[in-house]
Amino acid sequence: MSILSGTADLPSRFRVHLPIIWILALAGAGAACIPLIYLIVRAAEADADTWSKVLTGGTLRLLLNTAALTLAVTAASAALALPIAYLTERTDLPLARLWRSITIMPLAIPSYVGAFAFVIALGPNGSLQDLLSPLGVESIPEIYGFVGAWLTLTLFTFPYLLLVVRAGLRDLDPAIEESARSLGQSAWGAFWRVTVPQLRIPIATGSLLVALYVISDFGAVSMMRFDTFTRAIYVRIGTSFDRSSIAVLCMILVVLVAVVLAVDWSQRRNARYHRLGSGAARMPRLIHLRRYRWPALTGMSIICALALLVPVAVLFHWLSVGLDNGESFPGIWSAALNSVYASALAGGATVAISIPIAIIVVRRPGFLSRVIDRASYVGYALPGVVVAFALIFFTLRVTPTIYQTIVTLVFAYVVLFLPQAISGLRASLVRVQPGLEEASRSLNRTPWQTFCSVTLPLIAPGILAGFALVFLTTMKELPATILLAPIEFDTLATSLWGHQEDVFFARAAASALLLLACAALPMIILFGHDRDIRT
Amino acid sequence: MTSAPDHDQLQPALSARGIAKSFAETRAVDDASFAVQRGEILALLGPSGCGKTTTLRLLAGFERPDHGAIDINGVTACSDQVWQPPEQRRIGMVAQDFALFPHLSVAENIAFGLGDGHRAWWTRPLRRLRRSPASPRVDEMLALVGLAGYADRFPHELSGGEAQRVALARALAPEPAAVLLDEPFSNLDQNLRSSLRQTMRRILKLANAAAVFVTHDREEALSLADRVAVMRDGRIEQIGAPDDLYYRPNSPFVGAFVGDANILSGRRTPGGAVTELGHVHFVHTPEPQDAEPLPGQEVELSILLRPEQLVLKQADDQLNSARVVSSEYYGHDQVVRVRLPSGVEVEARLRTEVVWRPDDPVNVIVLDDAIAFTR
């Protein structure tokens, strides 16, 4: 069955060498596990004294903060995503097609950029207060803290849920809803009693994405000065030399991630027999909004204004203020270049490592390939701060030559984003029937020639999509970049961070805008083909 | 038929010697041996799951047999000591879904196995620019399968029958020692099949290729192949020319698999057997004709009668005769199902001058010699 099988098909007596593809896949998946293994080893070394130092009221408060924020953001995201998905897919909302594109665009805005925009807009001495002070308004409610973090993270992460729920909605068989209607349910009743229950798995999947994002988020909570685990760990990496206690903190955060994953897993297990009808041949009938049309449009407009217009407008405002005041923008172009350079390296490396893994997972199912599959996801679930912490001390101890080099940084990106590349590749590999590879072998092509002339061209779209996705996420990545980037290697994300800490808001706004511009390109590659299914 | 030189006749293009393959606990192929000559078409016929596709994959080199050897043009491709991967075997393959490369044009698909200068897909624009002609072999193959002028089409622009012929041309282009076809007609429209069968046979004969194809459709096997191997549970039950299998099957299974069959029990008598339908003669038993039974000894036989060997006559006896159960009228013939007084049902294929109705009382008459198997 191709390269892809090598000699693994043979009875064991012939399997004299492990095919190179297995070695590559194992190495890639193993590398993704290095940070977690390092953490576990470190935390295990911690003595009772360290534990008692860590397990204090302060840590408990961090835990509660993180958990509360995660729950609140996930719930709010679901409350936004579900109606938006339904409105844009199933109703006669005017310009539905346009809304479909606009509502996922907040994904291109990293949550820390959004947080930064809100801070400079709504914070003390921010744009809003400047606007209101002539009216005699002396102070506006505090944006910092839980509310700010909750609002920002919700506005910039709900599109993850939206994408998944929308896809689930498209897969539903409209005949089921129609049956419910014919059995006497109103449109509203059918929505709650038939549609929503069928969307359970997409909602769970999307919620998982949002929850993991919130747990891992560092930039937005820091700018909103809300204390969560990631912020506490970051602060301690900078100030403390007690690695064991940081490792213990990281482990608690990892356990929190594990709890979220376990909850999601148990949801799926229960829903195992809950199959979604797929491949609806017919388009569903659109529901007429009638008098709800304007409220729906208003709601959508407000959300999109908050998640897109306001941040961008505020950034432009501060940029123009800076330009008017003759502000200089040192190093911004080299930061942009560095961002693109690091993201391209990360995209290329991640895709290269994901190819053998995807091939093994798709073509050679079995115990070992399941292990490889799961292992490649380990880094993805870890917060960037945690991976960065682990890699700093891992490289210092094991390979000091690559400490604070681009190699470590790219390695961190690979660990963090490997599954993003794998999932796209898997989908396109599944569509390449093994028969094609066999046909090539029977036409006298070697496994390697088969891979190059048949498999590779057929999975090229998946490779491109994986590259674009990793490029986009790397561009936006903040904590690992701050902690691992080589000295003097400023990216747009780190320069935005540095300038806002130093209160150079105009410079930070310039970096943020450039970052958005660079992130827009892969966004177009990824979602530009999201065609209207109704036409 | 082409008159091949003698040594070609002696040395088969492809032969399997006692190949066996198990998956987990299942014996997919069990000690199968056969040989195909150049210019000959062999069908592997059997019910689904009998191991015929596995046999094909063993020949092509996609699976390795647990035991046995495979020779291609007299060279051992695979045995306990030898292992040639698929690309070294010179065996063409036509997959069930044809497996045309979707990113390559028809001409590029056919040229794929020719290896002339590795016409990589990404050099296509350059070749277009230079208007480099397809290789003469590609044109020759396109003409052979009757698709001249299709060179620049893409697989998604072809009908099922066209895709099949492109797949065949692609497999034949590198002049393989043999081509293997996996259920070649299963993905095609029922109405097209019989005409495509004859096209396929003509192409294979023109190419003078050794061909092995797998099917579960007996009509397909009998009409397309020169010889048929009937498989059951991984074993080859019998190999022979189509008429051999039909008239001289060596087991009731083969007899019933290659054609409709009524199987009755009978008792050996001098010169024949006694069955419920009276005394029948038989021509063929695979068992040694150990002559007449000893006096007083009863030999039980299974008697196979084809439906077309039976005729029906109106019976006068309303009480003790066989009765028609059902009849299917096809125009050129009809198949009438009859329940004998013992409760056994038999089928008769009859001309249609007389139409039978359910419950008609009938006498069943055996026209000619039956086939007998010792039980």
Interface residues (C-beta under 8 A of the other chain):
Chain A: M1 D9 L10 P11 F14 Q433 G435 L436 E438 A439 S440 R441 S442 L443 N444 R445 T446 P447 Q449 C452 S453 V454 P457 L458
Chain B: A60 G61 F62 E63 R64 D66 W83 P85 P86 E87 Q88 R89 R90 I91 G92 M93 A95 Q96 D97 A99 L100 F101 P102 H103 F112 G113 G115 H118 A120 W121 W122 A167 R170 A171 P174 L180
